Amino acid sequence: MLRIMFPDGSTATMTAGRDGKSVSVAPDDREITERLSSIFHWSTDRVGEPGYPFTSLSQMIYGMETLARSAMSVEQFIEGLREVLEVADKHPAPEVGVRTPSLTVVDLSPSGNGWFVDARFQSGERFKLAINKASIGWVADPREPTRDKEVMKLLSGVKGARVSSDEDLALLAMEVAHYSSDIAGWLHGLHSAISEKLKP
């Protein structure tokens, strides 16, 4: 179960288990509840599918929790979910996303005091990224020293600036990878996403 309390006083509760899925919003708002329920059901049904940002239900819940931290209300949370998942906001069933999904497979998992991202691109390229409190680790196949140095410089700069938590940075790396066909495309996309994040 995931219960989120927003700064405006509203609360969203989402449950997924053997007994099915349920969504409730307080104070009660039927339209908002239906919109959130529609996205939540669509999201849980797509977990693990190629091109979808989350490979497990727990990862999806964590992603939603992370997104909720920056939302002031349920409405903002729904807009953020739609942006991340590229969901067409239609009821009862949102249509499949607008972005062209790649065949990239990305796994995000906790690792010690940090997070581990393992991405395998449709081009055959692969990278493993470890982000923890003390350091960042990067291994890519094939290796390209110039590019690899650029990746480390970019990630170290963001980590040093303390504009994102380790979890947020790992989640961003994972999300960008899902819509990239190779490491070069991922790095370009990550540059853009981070530049957007650092805008005043």
ABEGO torsion letter per residue (X at the ends): XBBBBBAAGBBBBBBBBAAEBBBBBOBBBAAAAAAAAAAAAAAAAABGBBGBABABAAAAAAAAAAAAAABABAAAAAAAAAAAAGBBBBOABBBBBABBBBABBBBBBBBEABBBBBBBBAAGBBBBBBBBAABBBBBBOBBBAAAAAAAAAAAAAAAAAGABBAAAAAAAAAAAAAABABAAAAAAAAAAAAAAAABX
